[in-house]
Amino acid sequence: MLDPKTRRPISAEDLSRLFSQACSEQELNTVDRWIDIPEPVREKYSYWRCTPLVRAYGLEEALSTPAHIYFKNESVSPIGSHKLNSAIPQAYYCSREGVTNITTETGAGQWGAALSYAAGVFGLECAVYQVKISYEQKPYRRSIMQVFGAQVTPSPSMSTRAGKDIITACPNHQGSLGTAISEAVELATTTPNCKYTLGSVMNHVALHQTVIGLEAEKQMALAGEYPDIVIACFGGGSNFGGIVFPFLRHTLADGVRTRYIAAEPASCPKLTRGEFRYDYGDASGYTPLIPMYTLGHDFQPANIHAGGLRYHGAGSIVSELLKQELIEAVDIRQLDSFRAGCLFAKTEGIIPAPESCHAIAAAVDEALKCRENHEKKVILFNLSGHGLVDMSAYDQYISGSMNNTGE
């Protein structure tokens, strides 16, 4: 990563002006193979971890596939998604370092809800900028954050210089994760004793999320199987890296032949149609320049319901892995994702988050290929969260008023 002003490689000291010192050091750590989870974080994890690894017998039967389909159920966390895996350590590190206020952005609201809860656990004040279209589409997610004590502002807003500039240039701007990041970063850098926290994209976030894959690896061993294919939805890369990286290390070190598939929305296809180059992580150019697959930091994504996937870029590690063809990417149309999500709900009894529906759709596609080719493969995907606060989206799908916006 490069400093946005000097264009020189960024240091942990540079990053610590924005993030906690611990996260800044983790971000650039190229020495330690393993990084210990602090005991207070492990104690909080124990409230819901480990999460279940489930064999999707019902889905297999519905698809008449010889494939064995497993999913890691991250929807059982207190806030209903995998996001708490990073929110807890980030809030802990900030608290340990004497920080009193934290701020962030959120799309669908899963990350905002996770951080709001984690902030309360460690006695921190929390301010969340939620992408405006999601703020309006998902009022109950906003309410969840407020119940946990967070201040929630729709982005772009008139409360920051970045927000004012965006609204001036485009008065009807419905927001994106890029705009919300700009506002949160500005608030963090202008507020005393305040740090910025991020729910995806960065290396330290993917590091925290690898608890998913490390557990899944042990659980697959208990089941007596090993995945031929590992799949996760993709916005910035947190839950994808979380489940994939622990398995990918065996591919890199031992040559284990496993396919890794990132499932992104067709309306925001940074991996399948983006360009690999340095770009800002936010819309206003406040963040470090990251080597990534990107659609451009000024890209305005369509108003799809998978708000957590409406991001213009991808994390640097995932981008490099794709560039080296160690992972794959597919784009999923909105209607196809909800069709797969409804099938999963009927067969497995869990209504998935719109983001997770993309992973399910990709898993269904691979399972159908196994049926066509008479191949008995093992497919593992991450169910990153439930959709019980996203029922308005399902209402639109069921009523027929949903379309493949922006593709």
KALINDA-V974934 format. One record per backbone hydrogen bond with DSSP energy under -1.0 kcal/mol. NH is the residue of the N-H (numbers start at 1). CO is the residue of the C=O. E is the energy in kcal/mol with one decimal. If there is no record, write none. Layout:
nh=NH co=CO e=E
nh=NH co=CO e=E
This chain:
nh=2 co=289 e=-2.4
nh=3 co=8 e=-3.2
nh=7 co=3 e=-2.2
nh=10 co=1 e=-2.4
nh=15 co=11 e=-2.4
nh=16 co=12 e=-2.1
nh=17 co=14 e=-1.3
nh=18 co=15 e=-2.2
nh=19 co=15 e=-3.0
nh=24 co=20 e=-2.2
nh=25 co=21 e=-2.2
nh=26 co=22 e=-2.2
nh=27 co=23 e=-2.4
nh=28 co=24 e=-1.1
nh=29 co=26 e=-1.1
nh=42 co=38 e=-2.3
nh=43 co=39 e=-2.5
nh=44 co=40 e=-1.5
nh=45 co=41 e=-2.8
nh=46 co=42 e=-1.8
nh=47 co=44 e=-1.7
nh=48 co=45 e=-2.0
nh=49 co=45 e=-3.0
nh=54 co=71 e=-2.9
nh=56 co=69 e=-3.2
nh=57 co=55 e=-1.9
nh=60 co=56 e=-2.4
nh=61 co=57 e=-2.5
nh=62 co=58 e=-2.3
nh=63 co=59 e=-1.9
nh=65 co=60 e=-1.6
nh=68 co=377 e=-2.7
nh=70 co=379 e=-3.2
nh=71 co=54 e=-2.5
nh=72 co=381 e=-2.1
nh=73 co=52 e=-2.8
nh=74 co=72 e=-1.4
nh=74 co=383 e=-1.8
nh=77 co=74 e=-1.1
nh=80 co=77 e=-1.6
nh=82 co=384 e=-2.0
nh=85 co=82 e=-2.1
nh=86 co=83 e=-1.3
nh=87 co=83 e=-1.9
nh=88 co=84 e=-2.1
nh=90 co=86 e=-2.3
nh=91 co=87 e=-2.5
nh=92 co=88 e=-2.4
nh=93 co=89 e=-2.9
nh=94 co=90 e=-2.1
nh=95 co=91 e=-2.4
nh=96 co=92 e=-2.8
nh=97 co=93 e=-1.6
nh=98 co=95 e=-1.6
nh=99 co=94 e=-2.5
nh=100 co=193 e=-1.6
nh=101 co=193 e=-1.9
nh=102 co=125 e=-2.7
nh=103 co=195 e=-1.9
nh=104 co=127 e=-1.9
nh=106 co=129 e=-2.0
nh=113 co=109 e=-2.6
nh=114 co=110 e=-2.3
nh=115 co=111 e=-2.9
nh=116 co=112 e=-2.3
nh=117 co=113 e=-2.1
nh=118 co=114 e=-2.6
nh=119 co=115 e=-2.9
nh=120 co=116 e=-1.6
nh=121 co=117 e=-1.9
nh=122 co=118 e=-1.7
nh=123 co=120 e=-1.0
nh=124 co=119 e=-3.2
nh=125 co=100 e=-2.6
nh=127 co=102 e=-1.9
nh=128 co=151 e=-3.4
nh=129 co=104 e=-2.4
nh=130 co=153 e=-2.4
nh=131 co=106 e=-2.4
nh=132 co=155 e=-3.0
nh=133 co=174 e=-2.3
nh=135 co=131 e=-2.6
nh=136 co=132 e=-1.9
nh=137 co=133 e=-2.4
nh=138 co=134 e=-2.9
nh=142 co=138 e=-1.5
nh=143 co=139 e=-2.0
nh=144 co=140 e=-2.2
nh=145 co=141 e=-1.9
nh=146 co=142 e=-2.0
nh=147 co=143 e=-2.5
nh=148 co=144 e=-1.7
nh=149 co=146 e=-1.2
nh=150 co=145 e=-2.3
nh=151 co=126 e=-2.3
nh=153 co=128 e=-2.7
nh=155 co=130 e=-2.9
nh=164 co=160 e=-2.3
nh=165 co=161 e=-2.4
nh=166 co=162 e=-2.0
nh=167 co=163 e=-2.5
nh=168 co=164 e=-2.5
nh=169 co=165 e=-2.1
nh=170 co=166 e=-2.2
nh=173 co=170 e=-2.1
nh=177 co=310 e=-1.3
nh=180 co=176 e=-2.2
nh=181 co=177 e=-2.4
nh=182 co=178 e=-1.8
nh=183 co=179 e=-1.9
nh=184 co=180 e=-2.3
nh=185 co=181 e=-3.0
nh=186 co=182 e=-2.2
nh=187 co=183 e=-2.3
nh=188 co=184 e=-2.4
nh=189 co=185 e=-2.2
nh=194 co=191 e=-1.0
nh=195 co=101 e=-2.1
nh=196 co=18 e=-3.1
nh=197 co=103 e=-2.3
nh=202 co=200 e=-2.9
nh=206 co=202 e=-1.7
nh=207 co=203 e=-2.3
nh=208 co=204 e=-2.0
nh=209 co=205 e=-1.9
nh=210 co=207 e=-1.1
nh=211 co=208 e=-1.1
nh=212 co=209 e=-2.4
nh=213 co=242 e=-2.0
nh=214 co=210 e=-2.6
nh=215 co=211 e=-1.7
nh=216 co=212 e=-2.5
nh=217 co=213 e=-2.6
nh=218 co=214 e=-1.4
nh=219 co=215 e=-2.5
nh=220 co=216 e=-2.9
nh=221 co=217 e=-1.5
nh=222 co=218 e=-1.8
nh=223 co=219 e=-1.7
nh=225 co=220 e=-2.5
nh=228 co=378 e=-2.5
nh=229 co=378 e=-1.8
nh=230 co=259 e=-2.6
nh=231 co=380 e=-2.6
nh=232 co=261 e=-1.7
nh=234 co=263 e=-2.2
nh=241 co=237 e=-2.5
nh=242 co=238 e=-2.1
nh=243 co=239 e=-1.7
nh=244 co=240 e=-2.5
nh=245 co=241 e=-2.0
nh=248 co=244 e=-2.9
nh=249 co=245 e=-1.8
nh=250 co=247 e=-1.3
nh=252 co=248 e=-2.5
nh=253 co=249 e=-2.4
nh=254 co=250 e=-2.0
nh=255 co=251 e=-1.1
nh=256 co=250 e=-1.6
nh=258 co=256 e=-1.2
nh=259 co=228 e=-2.9
nh=261 co=230 e=-2.8
nh=262 co=328 e=-2.4
nh=263 co=232 e=-2.5
nh=264 co=330 e=-2.6
nh=266 co=332 e=-2.4
nh=268 co=265 e=-1.5
nh=270 co=268 e=-1.5
nh=273 co=269 e=-2.4
nh=275 co=294 e=-2.5
nh=277 co=292 e=-2.7
nh=279 co=290 e=-1.9
nh=283 co=178 e=-2.0
nh=289 co=2 e=-2.6
nh=290 co=279 e=-3.1
nh=292 co=277 e=-2.6
nh=294 co=275 e=-2.2
nh=295 co=312 e=-1.9
nh=299 co=296 e=-2.3
nh=304 co=302 e=-1.9
nh=307 co=305 e=-2.2
nh=309 co=306 e=-2.2
nh=310 co=307 e=-1.1
nh=311 co=309 e=-1.8
nh=315 co=236 e=-2.2
nh=319 co=315 e=-2.5
nh=320 co=316 e=-2.3
nh=321 co=317 e=-2.3
nh=322 co=318 e=-2.4
nh=323 co=319 e=-2.4
nh=324 co=320 e=-2.0
nh=325 co=322 e=-1.6
nh=326 co=321 e=-2.8
nh=328 co=260 e=-3.3
nh=330 co=262 e=-2.6
nh=332 co=264 e=-2.9
nh=337 co=333 e=-2.2
nh=338 co=334 e=-2.1
nh=339 co=335 e=-2.1
nh=340 co=336 e=-2.1
nh=341 co=337 e=-2.2
nh=342 co=338 e=-2.4
nh=343 co=339 e=-1.8
nh=344 co=340 e=-2.4
nh=345 co=341 e=-2.3
nh=346 co=342 e=-2.3
nh=347 co=343 e=-1.9
nh=348 co=344 e=-3.0
nh=349 co=345 e=-1.7
nh=353 co=385 e=-2.4
nh=357 co=353 e=-1.7
nh=358 co=355 e=-1.5
nh=360 co=356 e=-2.1
nh=361 co=357 e=-2.6
nh=362 co=358 e=-2.0
nh=363 co=359 e=-2.3
nh=364 co=360 e=-2.8
nh=365 co=361 e=-2.2
nh=366 co=362 e=-2.0
nh=367 co=363 e=-2.4
nh=368 co=364 e=-2.4
nh=369 co=365 e=-1.7
nh=370 co=366 e=-1.8
nh=371 co=367 e=-1.6
nh=372 co=368 e=-2.4
nh=373 co=369 e=-2.4
nh=375 co=370 e=-2.3
nh=377 co=375 e=-1.1
nh=379 co=68 e=-3.3
nh=380 co=229 e=-2.8
nh=381 co=70 e=-2.1
nh=382 co=231 e=-1.7
nh=383 co=72 e=-2.3
nh=384 co=382 e=-1.3
nh=386 co=80 e=-1.9
nh=387 co=351 e=-3.2
nh=390 co=387 e=-2.0
nh=393 co=390 e=-1.1
nh=394 co=390 e=-1.2
nh=395 co=391 e=-2.5
nh=396 co=392 e=-1.8
nh=397 co=393 e=-2.0
nh=398 co=394 e=-2.9
nh=399 co=395 e=-2.3
nh=401 co=396 e=-1.5
nh=402 co=396 e=-1.2
nh=405 co=403 e=-1.7
nh=407 co=404 e=-1.2
